[in-house]
Amino acid sequence: MDPTVQVALYGVAGTTLAALAGVAGAVFGPLLAARQSAELARNSQLTDLRNALYLKALAYVEDVEARLDRISEPMADEQGFASAVASRGEITAELRLLAESDVLAAWMKLVEADVSLAYRENHDHTLRVGNLVGGDEPMVKDVVRAVADLRQAVRRAVGSDSAT
């Protein structure tokens, strides 16, 4: 075959491939951009749902701390904080669905420590109002540690690990 014809065929083949790539880019580019945009919207929505859920969990923590104050501080309000937060079960269910694994693990440790202390509070007369326990009580320490761990896990999850 004549070298000039070969060069011409290579030129035509190269031009054809470039044209096909251009057409593919024109067709698939917007589809890929739309898919990526939808993915970003889903991720943003998930982040928003998680952040709202983490706020619910931290509001519940405020109630836990109010109860700790009530059983360990002589001047604490006997009624506690009594906020209108979601129940522990509702928060747990939502966290199981949406939370990052370390936040869920920290929450479950808090629930375990809180339930143990609440059981003792309700069944052991040493934790009744007027019979205060100190912050050195192991069950109180467990709850305090679990609260701190949950707060730290939430900070990491939302990207504000440096917050105090």
Secondary structure, DSSP 8 states (H G I E B T S, - for coil): --HHHHHHHHHHHHHHHHHHHHHHHHHHHHHHHHHHHHHHHHHHHHHHHHHHHHHHHHHHHHHHHHHHHHHH-TTS-TT--------HHHHHHHHHHHS-HHHHHHHHHHHHHHHHHHHHHHH-GGGSTTS---TTSHHHHHHHHHHHHHHHHHHHHHT-TT--
